[in-house]
Amino acid sequence: MNTNPLPIASPNLNGLCECFIETIKLECLNKFIVLGKMHLDFLTVEFSSYYNTKK
């Protein structure tokens, strides 16, 4: 496993993170109207727990 840190301001180098962010955008956030930071936090936590148990 590579333990070298990624360079600052280069999110396209972390493919797993980018894939998960894209999945949250397409499968969760495009289907809801986010009403604030607390609501966004709730949606992402709920989707993450669902995604990690159903995948």
Sequence and secondary structure as in RCSB ss.txt:
>XXXX:A:sequence
MNTNPLPIASPNLNGLCECFIETIKLECLNKFIVLGKMHLDFLTVEFSSYYNTKK
>XXXX:A:secstr
       TT GGG HHHHHHHHHHHHHTGGGS   SHHHHHHHHHHHHHHHHHH 
